Amino acid sequence: MGSGKTTVGRHLARRLGMEFVDLDHEIQARCGVEVAVIFEIEGEEGFRKRESGVLDELSQRDNIILATGGGSILDPDNRRRLSERGLVVYLQTSVNQQLRRLERDKQRPLLQAPDRRQKLMELAEARNPVYEEAAELVVASANIPPPAMAARVEQAIHKHLERERIE
């Protein structure tokens, strides 16, 4: 949340000539309502079930940059699908960066907490180890313009693929 997955992903897809899809936006388009409404009606479990189904479908496409929701990687089946079907990149960010970037955001269900910093710290403690384990490539999400961040990710991907090719 707030790492730049969607913004950087769009720029990266343009740079690489690939299709860009944001998983949460795709779910919203299919359901006709915001993620927050799905959470409200179906709870997190219902949303996660929908999310896994759409992720399974989208991750089978070729030539795609897929920005997943921050919680989708927590499901072992989702991690397996992503790992088997593509290159998993983790845009690593700090809680302070998240707070700054999400300052005006009122839509994210998991941020509807009295103490946003505490909630983000709890999420980071629970999720960051899973992100690091699932990712083939970790790129620090810097406070630079999104096109420059996309260039940084592209460069990291090329280096990673070159190392894999040599091995």
DSSP file (Angstrom, degrees, kcal/mol; ACC not computed):
  #  RESIDUE AA STRUCTURE BP1 BP2  ACC     N-H-->O    O-->H-N    N-H-->O    O-->H-N    TCO  KAPPA ALPHA  PHI   PSI    X-CA   Y-CA   Z-CA
    1    1 A M              0   0    0      0, 0.0   101,-0.1     0, 0.0    68,-0.0   0.000 360.0 360.0 360.0 120.5    0.0    0.0    0.0
    2    2 A G        +     0   0    0     99,-0.1    99,-0.1     1,-0.0   100,-0.1   0.653 360.0 118.1  78.4  13.9    1.5    3.3   -1.1
    3    3 A S  S    S-     0   0    0     90,-0.1    -1,-0.0    98,-0.0    91,-0.0   0.673  88.6-105.7 -85.7 -16.8    4.6    1.7   -2.6
    4    4 A G  S  >>S+     0   0    0    137,-0.0     4,-2.7     3,-0.0     5,-0.7   0.592  70.4 144.4 104.0  14.2    3.8    2.9   -6.1
    5    5 A K  H  >5S+     0   0    0      1,-0.2     4,-1.6     3,-0.2     5,-0.1   0.912  76.8  36.9 -53.3 -48.5    2.7   -0.4   -7.6
    6    6 A T  H  >5S+     0   0    0      2,-0.2     4,-2.2     3,-0.2    -1,-0.2   0.954 121.9  41.8 -72.7 -50.3    0.0    1.2   -9.8
    7    7 A T  H  >5S+     0   0    0      2,-0.2     4,-1.7     1,-0.2    -2,-0.2   0.949 122.2  39.3 -64.9 -49.8    1.8    4.4  -10.8
    8    8 A V  H  X5S+     0   0    0     -4,-2.7     4,-3.0     1,-0.2     5,-0.2   0.891 113.3  57.4 -67.5 -39.1    5.2    2.9  -11.4
    9    9 A G  H  X<S+     0   0    0     -4,-1.6     4,-2.7    -5,-0.7    -2,-0.2   0.898 104.8  50.7 -58.7 -42.4    3.6   -0.2  -13.0
   10   10 A R  H  X S+     0   0    0     -4,-2.2     4,-2.0     2,-0.2    -1,-0.2   0.936 113.5  44.9 -60.7 -46.7    1.8    2.0  -15.6
   11   11 A H  H  X S+     0   0    0     -4,-1.7     4,-2.3     1,-0.2    -2,-0.2   0.910 113.3  50.4 -64.6 -42.0    5.1    3.8  -16.5
   12   12 A L  H  X S+     0   0    0     -4,-3.0     4,-2.3     1,-0.2    -2,-0.2   0.913 107.9  52.7 -63.3 -43.2    7.0    0.5  -16.6
   13   13 A A  H  X>S+     0   0    0     -4,-2.7     5,-2.8     1,-0.2     4,-0.9   0.910 110.0  48.9 -59.9 -42.6    4.4   -1.1  -18.9
   14   14 A R  H ><5S+     0   0    0     -4,-2.0     3,-0.6     1,-0.2    -1,-0.2   0.929 111.0  50.0 -61.6 -45.0    4.8    1.8  -21.3
   15   15 A R  H 3<5S+     0   0    0     -4,-2.3    -2,-0.2     1,-0.2    -1,-0.2   0.869 118.3  38.7 -60.4 -38.0    8.5    1.6  -21.2
   16   16 A L  H 3<5S-     0   0    0     -4,-2.3    -1,-0.2    -5,-0.2    -2,-0.2   0.459 109.2-118.6 -95.7  -2.0    8.4   -2.2  -21.9
   17   17 A G  T <<5 +     0   0    0     -4,-0.9     2,-0.3    -3,-0.6    -3,-0.2   0.881  69.2 134.1  67.1  38.4    5.5   -2.1  -24.4
   18   18 A M      < -     0   0    0     -5,-2.8     2,-0.2    -6,-0.2    -1,-0.2  -0.737  61.8 -99.6-116.8 164.3    3.4   -4.3  -22.2
   19   19 A E  E     -a   64   0A   0     44,-2.3    46,-3.1    -2,-0.3     2,-0.4  -0.595  34.6-146.4 -78.0 143.6   -0.2   -4.2  -21.0
   20   20 A F  E     +a   65   0A   0     -2,-0.2     2,-0.4    44,-0.2    46,-0.2  -0.952  19.4 175.4-114.1 134.2   -0.8   -2.9  -17.5
   21   21 A V  E     -a   66   0A   0     44,-2.5    46,-2.5    -2,-0.4     2,-0.6  -0.992  20.4-151.6-137.2 130.3   -3.5   -4.1  -15.2
   22   22 A D  E  >  -a   67   0A   0     -2,-0.4     4,-2.4    44,-0.2     5,-0.2  -0.902  14.6-146.3 -96.7 121.6   -4.1   -3.2  -11.6
   23   23 A L  H  > S+     0   0    0     44,-3.0     4,-2.3    -2,-0.6     5,-0.2   0.898  96.7  48.3 -57.9 -46.5   -5.8   -6.1   -9.8
   24   24 A D  H  > S+     0   0    0     43,-0.4     4,-2.4     1,-0.2    -1,-0.2   0.912 112.2  49.4 -62.1 -42.1   -7.9   -4.0   -7.5
   25   25 A H  H  > S+     0   0    0      1,-0.2     4,-2.5     2,-0.2    -1,-0.2   0.885 110.2  51.5 -64.5 -38.1   -9.1   -1.8  -10.4
   26   26 A E  H  X S+     0   0    0     -4,-2.4     4,-2.2     2,-0.2    -1,-0.2   0.911 110.0  48.8 -64.7 -42.4  -10.0   -4.9  -12.4
   27   27 A I  H  X S+     0   0    0     -4,-2.3     4,-2.3     2,-0.2     6,-0.2   0.923 111.8  49.8 -62.7 -44.1  -12.0   -6.3   -9.5
   28   28 A Q  H  X>S+     0   0    0     -4,-2.4     4,-2.6     1,-0.2     5,-0.6   0.911 110.2  50.4 -60.4 -43.7  -13.9   -3.0   -9.1
   29   29 A A  H  <5S+     0   0    0     -4,-2.5    -1,-0.2     1,-0.2    -2,-0.2   0.898 113.2  45.7 -63.1 -40.4  -14.6   -2.9  -12.9
   30   30 A R  H  <5S+     0   0    0     -4,-2.2    -1,-0.2     1,-0.2    -2,-0.2   0.858 120.5  38.3 -71.3 -35.6  -16.0   -6.5  -12.8
   31   31 A C  H  <5S-     0   0    0     -4,-2.3    -2,-0.2     2,-0.2    -1,-0.2   0.722  98.8-133.0 -88.6 -23.0  -18.1   -5.9   -9.7
   32   32 A G  T  <5S+     0   0    0     -4,-2.6     2,-0.3     1,-0.3    -3,-0.2   0.608  75.5  83.4  79.2  11.4  -19.2   -2.4  -10.5
   33   33 A V  S   <S-     0   0    0     -5,-0.6    -1,-0.3    -6,-0.2    -2,-0.2  -0.949  84.9 -90.5-141.5 162.0  -18.3   -1.2   -7.0
   34   34 A E    >>  -     0   0    0     -2,-0.3     4,-1.7     1,-0.1     3,-0.7  -0.287  37.8-112.5 -67.7 155.4  -15.3    0.0   -5.0
   35   35 A V  H 3> S+     0   0    0      1,-0.2     4,-2.7     2,-0.2     5,-0.2   0.883 117.9  60.9 -54.5 -40.4  -13.1   -2.4   -3.1
   36   36 A A  H 3> S+     0   0    0      1,-0.2     4,-2.2     2,-0.2    -1,-0.2   0.861 103.2  49.8 -58.3 -36.4  -14.3   -0.8    0.1
   37   37 A V  H <> S+     0   0    0     -3,-0.7     4,-2.6     2,-0.2     5,-0.3   0.899 109.1  51.2 -70.2 -40.3  -17.9   -1.8   -0.7
   38   38 A I  H  X>S+     0   0    0     -4,-1.7     4,-3.2     2,-0.2     5,-0.6   0.932 111.4  48.4 -61.0 -44.8  -16.9   -5.4   -1.4
   39   39 A F  H  X5S+     0   0    0     -4,-2.7     4,-1.7     3,-0.2    -2,-0.2   0.920 112.1  49.9 -58.9 -43.9  -15.1   -5.4    2.0
   40   40 A E  H  <5S+     0   0    0     -4,-2.2    -2,-0.2    -5,-0.2    -1,-0.2   0.902 121.1  32.7 -63.8 -42.2  -18.2   -4.0    3.6
   41   41 A I  H  <5S+     0   0    0     -4,-2.6    -2,-0.2     1,-0.1    -3,-0.2   0.913 135.9  21.1 -83.1 -45.1  -20.6   -6.5    2.1
   42   42 A E  H  X5S-     0   0    0     -4,-3.2     4,-1.1    -5,-0.3    -3,-0.2   0.535  99.7-131.3-104.9  -8.8  -18.5   -9.6    1.8
   43   43 A G  H  X< -     0   0    0     -4,-1.7     4,-2.1    -5,-0.6    -1,-0.2  -0.061  43.2 -63.6  76.0 173.1  -15.8   -9.0    4.4
   44   44 A E  H  > S+     0   0    0      1,-0.2     4,-3.0     2,-0.2     5,-0.2   0.883 135.3  56.9 -63.3 -37.4  -12.1   -9.4    3.8
   45   45 A E  H  > S+     0   0    0      1,-0.2     4,-1.8     2,-0.2    -1,-0.2   0.920 107.9  46.9 -61.3 -44.1  -12.5  -13.2    3.2
   46   46 A G  H  X S+     0   0    0     -4,-1.1     4,-2.0     2,-0.2    -1,-0.2   0.911 113.5  48.6 -63.2 -43.0  -15.1  -12.6    0.4
   47   47 A F  H  X S+     0   0    0     -4,-2.1     4,-3.0     1,-0.2    -2,-0.2   0.934 109.4  52.4 -62.3 -45.2  -12.9  -10.0   -1.2
   48   48 A R  H  X S+     0   0    0     -4,-3.0     4,-2.4     1,-0.2    -1,-0.2   0.848 107.0  53.4 -61.9 -34.1   -9.8  -12.3   -1.0
   49   49 A K  H  X S+     0   0    0     -4,-1.8     4,-1.8     2,-0.2    -1,-0.2   0.939 112.1  43.9 -65.0 -46.7  -11.7  -15.1   -2.7
   50   50 A R  H  X S+     0   0    0     -4,-2.0     4,-2.4     1,-0.2     5,-0.3   0.933 112.6  53.7 -60.3 -45.7  -12.7  -12.7   -5.6
   51   51 A E  H  X S+     0   0    0     -4,-3.0     4,-2.7     1,-0.2    -2,-0.2   0.903 107.1  50.5 -57.9 -45.1   -9.1  -11.4   -5.7
   52   52 A S  H  X S+     0   0    0     -4,-2.4     4,-2.4     1,-0.2    -1,-0.2   0.888 109.9  50.6 -63.1 -39.8   -7.6  -14.9   -6.0
   53   53 A G  H  X S+     0   0    0     -4,-1.8     4,-1.8     2,-0.2    -1,-0.2   0.926 114.1  42.7 -64.3 -45.1   -9.9  -15.8   -8.9
   54   54 A V  H  X S+     0   0    0     -4,-2.4     4,-3.0     2,-0.2     5,-0.3   0.892 113.3  52.9 -69.7 -39.2   -9.1  -12.7  -10.9
   55   55 A L  H  X S+     0   0    0     -4,-2.7     4,-2.7    -5,-0.3    -2,-0.2   0.913 107.0  53.0 -61.2 -42.6   -5.4  -13.0  -10.1
   56   56 A D  H  < S+     0   0    0     -4,-2.4     4,-0.4    -5,-0.2    -1,-0.2   0.933 113.6  43.3 -58.3 -46.3   -5.4  -16.6  -11.4
   57   57 A E  H >< S+     0   0    0     -4,-1.8     3,-1.2     1,-0.2     4,-0.3   0.953 117.0  44.1 -64.9 -50.9   -7.0  -15.4  -14.6
   58   58 A L  H >< S+     0   0    0     -4,-3.0     3,-1.8     1,-0.3    -2,-0.2   0.857 105.4  61.2 -66.5 -35.8   -4.8  -12.4  -15.2
   59   59 A S  T 3< S+     0   0    0     -4,-2.7    -1,-0.3     1,-0.3    -2,-0.2   0.606  96.0  63.5 -70.8  -8.4   -1.6  -14.1  -14.2
   60   60 A Q  T <  S+     0   0    0     -3,-1.2    -1,-0.3    -4,-0.4    -2,-0.2   0.566  83.9  98.9 -87.6  -9.7   -2.1  -16.5  -17.1
   61   61 A R  S <  S-     0   0    0     -3,-1.8     3,-0.3    -4,-0.3     2,-0.2  -0.442  70.5-130.4 -75.9 150.9   -1.9  -13.6  -19.7
   62   62 A D  S    S+     0   0    0      1,-0.2   -43,-0.2    -2,-0.1    -2,-0.1  -0.644  81.8  22.6 -93.9 157.6    1.4  -13.0  -21.5
   63   63 A N  S    S+     0   0    0     -2,-0.2   -44,-2.3     1,-0.2     2,-0.4   0.892  91.5 135.1  58.8  47.3    3.0   -9.6  -21.9
   64   64 A I  E     -a   19   0A   0     -3,-0.3     2,-0.6   -46,-0.2   -44,-0.2  -0.969  50.1-151.9-131.7 142.1    1.4   -8.1  -18.8
   65   65 A I  E     -a   20   0A   0    -46,-3.1   -44,-2.5    -2,-0.4     2,-0.6  -0.974  25.5-165.4-105.2 119.5    2.5   -6.0  -15.8
   66   66 A L  E     -a   21   0A   0     -2,-0.6     2,-0.8   -46,-0.2   -44,-0.2  -0.933  11.8-158.1-114.7 118.1    0.1   -6.8  -13.0
   67   67 A A  E     -a   22   0A   0    -46,-2.5   -44,-3.0    -2,-0.6   -43,-0.4  -0.848  20.5-158.6 -92.1 113.2    0.0   -4.6   -9.9
   68   68 A T        -     0   0    0     -2,-0.8     2,-0.1   -46,-0.2   -63,-0.1  -0.494  22.6-100.6 -88.3 160.2   -1.5   -6.8   -7.1
   69   69 A G    >>  -     0   0    0     -2,-0.2     3,-1.1     1,-0.1     4,-0.6  -0.460  38.3-109.7 -71.2 155.0   -3.1   -5.6   -4.0
   70   70 A G  T 34 S+     0   0    0      1,-0.3     3,-0.2     2,-0.1    -1,-0.1   0.756 116.0  46.6 -60.7 -26.6   -0.9   -5.7   -0.9
   71   71 A G  T >4 S+     0   0    0      1,-0.2     3,-1.6     2,-0.1     4,-0.4   0.613  89.7  81.9 -91.7 -12.8   -2.8   -8.6    0.6
   72   72 A S  G X4 S+     0   0    0     -3,-1.1     3,-1.0     1,-0.3     6,-0.2   0.820  85.0  60.0 -64.2 -29.6   -3.0  -10.9   -2.4
   73   73 A I  G 3< S+     0   0    0     -4,-0.6    -1,-0.3     1,-0.2     6,-0.2   0.614  87.2  76.5 -74.8 -11.6    0.5  -12.2   -1.9
   74   74 A L  G <  S+     0   0    0     -3,-1.6    -1,-0.2     4,-0.1    -2,-0.2   0.767  76.2  85.3 -71.2 -24.5   -0.5  -13.6    1.5
   75   75 A D  S <> S-     0   0    0     -3,-1.0     4,-2.3    -4,-0.4     3,-0.3  -0.677  76.3-144.4 -79.2 121.9   -2.3  -16.5    0.0
   76   76 A P  H  > S+     0   0    0      0, 0.0     4,-2.4     0, 0.0     5,-0.2   0.847  99.9  53.7 -56.9 -35.6    0.1  -19.3   -0.8
   77   77 A D  H  > S+     0   0    0      2,-0.2     4,-2.6     1,-0.2     5,-0.2   0.902 108.4  49.6 -66.3 -39.6   -1.7  -20.3   -4.0
   78   78 A N  H  > S+     0   0    0     -3,-0.3     4,-2.7     2,-0.2     5,-0.2   0.924 110.8  49.9 -63.4 -43.7   -1.5  -16.7   -5.2
   79   79 A R  H  X S+     0   0    0     -4,-2.3     4,-2.6     1,-0.2     5,-0.2   0.924 111.8  48.6 -59.5 -44.5    2.3  -16.6   -4.4
   80   80 A R  H  X S+     0   0    0     -4,-2.4     4,-2.7    -5,-0.2     5,-0.2   0.938 111.8  48.5 -61.9 -47.6    2.7  -19.9   -6.3
   81   81 A R  H  X S+     0   0    0     -4,-2.6     4,-1.9     1,-0.2    -2,-0.2   0.935 113.9  46.2 -58.3 -48.1    0.8  -18.7   -9.3
   82   82 A L  H  X S+     0   0    0     -4,-2.7     4,-1.4     1,-0.2    -1,-0.2   0.920 114.3  47.6 -63.2 -43.5    2.7  -15.4   -9.5
   83   83 A S  H  < S+     0   0    0     -4,-2.6    -1,-0.2    -5,-0.2    -2,-0.2   0.901 115.3  44.5 -65.2 -41.9    6.1  -17.1   -9.1
   84   84 A E  H  < S+     0   0    0     -4,-2.7    -1,-0.2    -5,-0.2    -2,-0.2   0.795 120.6  39.9 -72.1 -28.3    5.4  -19.8  -11.7
   85   85 A R  H  < S-     0   0    0     -4,-1.9     2,-0.3    -5,-0.2    -2,-0.2   0.514 122.2 -11.7-104.9  -6.7    3.9  -17.4  -14.2
   86   86 A G  S  < S-     0   0    0     -4,-1.4     2,-0.6    -5,-0.2    -1,-0.0  -0.935  79.3 -65.8-168.9-170.9    6.1  -14.3  -14.1
   87   87 A L        -     0   0    0     -2,-0.3     2,-0.6    -3,-0.0    -4,-0.1  -0.890  43.8-144.7-100.0 121.2    8.7  -12.3  -12.3
   88   88 A V        -     0   0    0     -2,-0.6    48,-2.1    46,-0.2    49,-1.7  -0.791  17.0-172.0 -93.9 120.3    7.6  -11.0   -8.9
   89   89 A V  E     -b  137   0B   0     -2,-0.6     2,-0.6    46,-0.2    49,-0.2  -0.946   9.6-154.3-114.0 129.4    9.0   -7.6   -8.1
   90   90 A Y  E     -b  138   0B   0     47,-2.8    49,-2.7    -2,-0.5     2,-1.2  -0.916   5.3-152.3-104.9 116.4    8.5   -6.1   -4.6
   91   91 A L  E     -b  139   0B   0     -2,-0.6     2,-0.3    47,-0.2    49,-0.2  -0.769  23.3-150.5 -86.8  98.9    8.6   -2.3   -4.4
   92   92 A Q  E     +b  140   0B   0     47,-1.9    49,-3.9    -2,-1.2     2,-0.3  -0.533  23.1 170.7 -78.0 131.0    9.9   -2.0   -0.9
   93   93 A T        -     0   0    0     -2,-0.3     2,-0.2    47,-0.2   -90,-0.1  -0.949  28.6-117.3-139.7 158.4    8.7    1.1    1.0
   94   94 A S     >  -     0   0    0     -2,-0.3     4,-2.4    47,-0.3     5,-0.1  -0.540  27.5-115.3 -92.8 161.6    8.8    2.5    4.5
   95   95 A V  H  > S+     0   0    0      1,-0.2     4,-2.8     2,-0.2     5,-0.2   0.883 118.1  56.0 -60.9 -38.6    5.9    3.2    6.8
   96   96 A N  H  > S+     0   0    0      2,-0.2     4,-2.1     1,-0.2    -1,-0.2   0.917 107.9  47.5 -61.8 -42.4    6.9    6.9    6.7
   97   97 A Q  H  > S+     0   0    0      2,-0.2     4,-2.8     1,-0.2     5,-0.2   0.931 111.5  51.2 -62.0 -44.6    6.7    6.9    2.9
   98   98 A Q  H  X S+     0   0    0     -4,-2.4     4,-2.5     1,-0.2    -2,-0.2   0.926 108.5  51.2 -59.0 -45.4    3.3    5.1    3.0
   99   99 A L  H  < S+     0   0    0     -4,-2.8     4,-0.3     1,-0.2    -1,-0.2   0.918 112.9  45.6 -59.3 -44.1    1.9    7.7    5.5
  100  100 A R  H >< S+     0   0    0     -4,-2.1     3,-0.9     1,-0.2     4,-0.2   0.937 116.6  44.2 -64.1 -46.0    3.0   10.5    3.2
  101  101 A R  H 3< S+     0   0    0     -4,-2.8     3,-0.3     1,-0.2    -2,-0.2   0.789 119.9  40.8 -71.6 -28.1    1.7    8.9    0.0
  102  102 A L  T >< S+     0   0    0     -4,-2.5     3,-1.1    -5,-0.2    -1,-0.2   0.243  78.3 116.5-104.5  12.5   -1.6    7.8    1.6
  103  103 A E  T <  S+     0   0    0     -3,-0.9    -1,-0.2    -4,-0.3    -2,-0.1   0.840  86.5  31.1 -51.1 -41.9   -2.2   11.0    3.6
  104  104 A R  T 3  S+     0   0    0     -3,-0.3     2,-0.4    -4,-0.2    -1,-0.3   0.460  90.7 118.6 -98.3  -2.5   -5.4   11.9    1.7
  105  105 A D    <   +     0   0    0     -3,-1.1    -3,-0.1     1,-0.2    -4,-0.0  -0.512  24.0 161.6 -73.0 122.4   -6.6    8.4    0.9
  106  106 A K        +     0   0    0     -2,-0.4    -1,-0.2     6,-0.0    -3,-0.0   0.291  61.0  73.8-117.6   4.6   -9.9    7.6    2.4
  107  107 A Q        +     0   0    0      4,-0.0   -71,-0.2     3,-0.0     5,-0.1   0.733  64.1  97.7 -95.7 -25.0  -10.8    4.6    0.2
  108  108 A R    >   -     0   0    0      1,-0.2     3,-1.6     3,-0.1     4,-0.4  -0.536  60.1-152.1 -77.5 118.4   -8.6    1.7    1.5
  109  109 A P  G >  S+     0   0    0      0, 0.0     3,-1.4     0, 0.0    -1,-0.2   0.859  93.6  54.6 -57.2 -39.1  -10.5   -0.5    3.9
  110  110 A L  G 3  S+     0   0    0      1,-0.3    -2,-0.1    -3,-0.0    -3,-0.0   0.642 103.1  58.2 -73.8 -11.4   -7.4   -1.6    5.8
  111  111 A L  G <  S+     0   0    0     -3,-1.6     2,-2.5     1,-0.1    -1,-0.3   0.458  73.2 103.6 -94.0  -1.0   -6.5    2.0    6.5
  112  112 A Q    <   +     0   0    0     -3,-1.4    -1,-0.1    -4,-0.4    -6,-0.0  -0.441  56.3 120.9 -80.6  69.7   -9.7    2.8    8.2
  113  113 A A  S    S-     0   0    0     -2,-2.5     3,-0.3     1,-0.1     6,-0.0  -0.939  73.8-120.4-132.3 152.0   -8.1    2.7   11.6
  114  114 A P  S    S+     0   0    0      0, 0.0     2,-0.6     0, 0.0    -1,-0.1   0.869 110.0  37.9 -60.9 -36.6   -7.8    5.3   14.4
  115  115 A D     >  -     0   0    0      1,-0.2     4,-2.4     2,-0.1     5,-0.2  -0.857  67.4-177.6-120.6  95.5   -4.0    5.2   14.2
  116  116 A R  H  > S+     0   0    0     -2,-0.6     4,-3.0    -3,-0.3     5,-0.2   0.892  83.3  54.5 -60.2 -42.2   -2.8    4.8   10.6
  117  117 A R  H  > S+     0   0    0      1,-0.2     4,-2.4     2,-0.2    -1,-0.2   0.938 110.1  46.6 -58.2 -47.2    0.8    4.6   11.5
  118  118 A Q  H  > S+     0   0    0      1,-0.2     4,-2.4     2,-0.2    -1,-0.2   0.915 112.8  49.7 -61.8 -43.6    0.2    1.7   14.0
  119  119 A K  H  X S+     0   0    0     -4,-2.4     4,-2.5     1,-0.2    -2,-0.2   0.927 112.3  47.2 -62.3 -44.8   -2.0   -0.1   11.4
  120  120 A L  H  X S+     0   0    0     -4,-3.0     4,-2.6     1,-0.2    -1,-0.2   0.868 111.1  52.1 -65.6 -36.0    0.7    0.3    8.7
  121  121 A M  H  X S+     0   0    0     -4,-2.4     4,-2.4    -5,-0.2    -1,-0.2   0.911 110.4  48.2 -65.4 -41.4    3.4   -0.9   11.1
  122  122 A E  H  X S+     0   0    0     -4,-2.4     4,-2.0     2,-0.2    -2,-0.2   0.920 113.1  47.5 -64.0 -43.9    1.3   -4.0   12.0
  123  123 A L  H  X S+     0   0    0     -4,-2.5     4,-3.2     1,-0.2     5,-0.4   0.920 112.2  49.9 -62.9 -43.6    0.8   -4.7    8.3
  124  124 A A  H  X S+     0   0    0     -4,-2.6     4,-2.3     1,-0.2    -2,-0.2   0.914 109.5  51.2 -62.1 -43.2    4.5   -4.2    7.5
  125  125 A E  H  < S+     0   0    0     -4,-2.4    -1,-0.2     1,-0.2    -2,-0.2   0.893 118.6  37.6 -61.5 -40.0    5.5   -6.6   10.3
  126  126 A A  H  < S+     0   0    0     -4,-2.0     4,-0.4    -5,-0.2    -2,-0.2   0.866 127.6  31.9 -79.0 -37.8    3.1   -9.3    9.1
  127  127 A R  H >X S+     0   0    0     -4,-3.2     4,-2.7    -5,-0.2     3,-0.6   0.834  98.4  73.2 -96.5 -34.9    3.6   -8.8    5.3
  128  128 A N  H 3X S+     0   0    0     -4,-2.3     4,-2.8    -5,-0.4     5,-0.2   0.877  97.7  51.1 -55.2 -42.7    7.1   -7.6    4.6
  129  129 A P  H 3> S+     0   0    0      0, 0.0     4,-2.0     0, 0.0    -1,-0.3   0.888 112.3  48.0 -60.9 -35.6    8.7  -11.0    5.3
  130  130 A V  H <> S+     0   0    0     -3,-0.6     4,-2.5    -4,-0.4    -2,-0.2   0.919 111.5  49.8 -69.3 -43.2    6.2  -12.7    2.9
  131  131 A Y  H  X S+     0   0    0     -4,-2.7     4,-2.1     1,-0.2    -1,-0.2   0.939 112.0  48.2 -58.6 -47.1    6.9  -10.0    0.3
  132  132 A E  H  < S+     0   0    0     -4,-2.8    -1,-0.2    -5,-0.2    -2,-0.2   0.884 113.3  47.2 -63.7 -38.7   10.6  -10.5    0.6
  133  133 A E  H  < S+     0   0    0     -4,-2.0    -1,-0.2    -5,-0.2    -2,-0.2   0.892 115.5  44.8 -68.5 -39.8   10.3  -14.3    0.4
  134  134 A A  H  < S+     0   0    0     -4,-2.5   -46,-0.2    -5,-0.1     2,-0.2   0.786  96.6  89.9 -76.5 -28.2    7.9  -14.2   -2.6
  135  135 A A     <  -     0   0    0     -4,-2.1   -46,-0.2    -5,-0.2     3,-0.1  -0.470  51.6-167.8 -79.0 137.5    9.9  -11.6   -4.6
  136  136 A E  S    S+     0   0    0    -48,-2.1     2,-0.4     1,-0.3   -47,-0.2   0.661  87.3  31.8 -84.8 -21.2   12.6  -12.6   -7.1
  137  137 A L  E     -b   89   0B   0    -49,-1.7   -47,-2.8     2,-0.0     2,-0.5  -0.991  67.9-162.8-143.0 127.1   13.5   -8.9   -7.2
  138  138 A V  E     -b   90   0B   0     -2,-0.4     2,-0.5   -49,-0.2   -47,-0.2  -0.955  10.7-178.0-113.0 125.0   13.3   -6.3   -4.4
  139  139 A V  E     -b   91   0B   0    -49,-2.7   -47,-1.9    -2,-0.5     2,-0.3  -0.987  28.6-123.2-124.7 124.6   13.6   -2.6   -5.5
  140  140 A A  E     -b   92   0B   0     -2,-0.5     2,-1.0   -49,-0.2   -47,-0.2  -0.490  23.8-128.7 -66.6 127.3   13.5    0.2   -2.9
  141  141 A S        -     0   0    0    -49,-3.9   -47,-0.3    -2,-0.3     2,-0.1  -0.684  34.9-164.9 -80.7 102.9   10.6    2.5   -3.7
  142  142 A A        -     0   0    0     -2,-1.0     2,-1.8   -49,-0.1     7,-0.1  -0.434  31.7-106.8 -90.1 161.6   12.4    5.9   -3.7
  143  143 A N  S    S+     0   0    0     -2,-0.1    -1,-0.1     6,-0.0    -2,-0.0  -0.504  79.7 117.4 -85.6  67.7   10.9    9.4   -3.5
  144  144 A I  S    S-     0   0    0     -2,-1.8     5,-0.1     1,-0.1    -2,-0.0  -0.867  78.2 -72.8-127.0 162.1   11.7   10.1   -7.1
  145  145 A P    >>  -     0   0    0      0, 0.0     4,-2.1     0, 0.0     3,-0.8  -0.243  47.9-114.5 -56.8 143.7    9.3   10.9  -10.0
  146  146 A P  H 3> S+     0   0    0      0, 0.0     4,-2.8     0, 0.0     5,-0.2   0.834 114.3  55.4 -51.5 -40.2    7.4    7.8  -11.2
  147  147 A P  H 3> S+     0   0    0      0, 0.0     4,-1.9     0, 0.0     5,-0.1   0.907 110.3  46.6 -61.9 -37.1    9.0    7.7  -14.6
  148  148 A A  H <> S+     0   0    0     -3,-0.8     4,-2.0     2,-0.2     5,-0.1   0.876 112.0  50.7 -69.3 -37.0   12.5    7.6  -13.0
  149  149 A M  H  X S+     0   0    0     -4,-2.1     4,-2.4     2,-0.2    -1,-0.2   0.904 109.0  51.4 -66.0 -40.8   11.3    4.9  -10.6
  150  150 A A  H  X S+     0   0    0     -4,-2.8     4,-2.8     1,-0.2    -2,-0.2   0.894 108.9  51.3 -62.1 -39.8   10.0    2.9  -13.5
  151  151 A A  H  X S+     0   0    0     -4,-1.9     4,-2.4     2,-0.2    -1,-0.2   0.893 109.0  51.3 -63.6 -39.2   13.4    3.2  -15.2
  152  152 A R  H  X S+     0   0    0     -4,-2.0     4,-2.1     2,-0.2    -2,-0.2   0.912 111.7  46.4 -63.6 -43.1   15.0    2.0  -12.0
  153  153 A V  H  X S+     0   0    0     -4,-2.4     4,-2.5     2,-0.2    -2,-0.2   0.920 111.3  52.1 -65.7 -43.7   12.8   -1.0  -11.9
  154  154 A E  H  X S+     0   0    0     -4,-2.8     4,-2.5     1,-0.2    -2,-0.2   0.923 110.1  48.9 -58.3 -44.6   13.3   -1.7  -15.6
  155  155 A Q  H  X S+     0   0    0     -4,-2.4     4,-2.3     1,-0.2    -1,-0.2   0.908 110.9  50.1 -61.8 -42.7   17.1   -1.6  -15.1
  156  156 A A  H  X S+     0   0    0     -4,-2.1     4,-2.4     2,-0.2    -1,-0.2   0.883 110.4  50.7 -64.2 -38.6   16.8   -4.0  -12.1
  157  157 A I  H  X S+     0   0    0     -4,-2.5     4,-2.9     2,-0.2     5,-0.2   0.936 109.8  49.4 -64.4 -46.6   14.8   -6.4  -14.2
  158  158 A H  H  X S+     0   0    0     -4,-2.5     4,-2.2     1,-0.2    -2,-0.2   0.911 112.4  47.9 -60.3 -42.7   17.3   -6.4  -17.0
  159  159 A K  H  X S+     0   0    0     -4,-2.3     4,-2.3     2,-0.2    -1,-0.2   0.919 112.6  49.4 -62.6 -43.3   20.1   -7.0  -14.6
  160  160 A H  H  X S+     0   0    0     -4,-2.4     4,-2.3     1,-0.2    -2,-0.2   0.930 112.5  46.4 -61.8 -46.7   18.2   -9.8  -12.9
  161  161 A L  H  X S+     0   0    0     -4,-2.9     4,-2.2     1,-0.2    -1,-0.2   0.864 111.0  52.9 -66.5 -35.2   17.3  -11.5  -16.3
  162  162 A E  H  X S+     0   0    0     -4,-2.2     4,-2.0    -5,-0.2    -1,-0.2   0.919 109.1  49.0 -65.6 -43.1   20.9  -11.2  -17.4
  163  163 A R  H  X S+     0   0    0     -4,-2.3     4,-2.1     1,-0.2    -2,-0.2   0.915 111.6  49.8 -60.7 -43.1   22.2  -12.9  -14.2
  164  164 A E  H  < S+     0   0    0     -4,-2.3    -1,-0.2     1,-0.2    -2,-0.2   0.895 109.2  52.0 -62.5 -39.9   19.6  -15.7  -14.8
  165  165 A R  H  < S+     0   0    0     -4,-2.2    -1,-0.2     1,-0.2    -2,-0.2   0.878 110.1  48.4 -65.3 -38.2   20.8  -16.1  -18.4
  166  166 A I  H  <        0   0    0     -4,-2.0    -1,-0.2     1,-0.3    -2,-0.2   0.881 360.0 360.0 -69.9 -38.8   24.4  -16.4  -17.4
  167  167 A E     <        0   0    0     -4,-2.1    -1,-0.3    -5,-0.2    -2,-0.2   0.498 360.0 360.0 -73.2 360.0   23.6  -19.0  -14.7
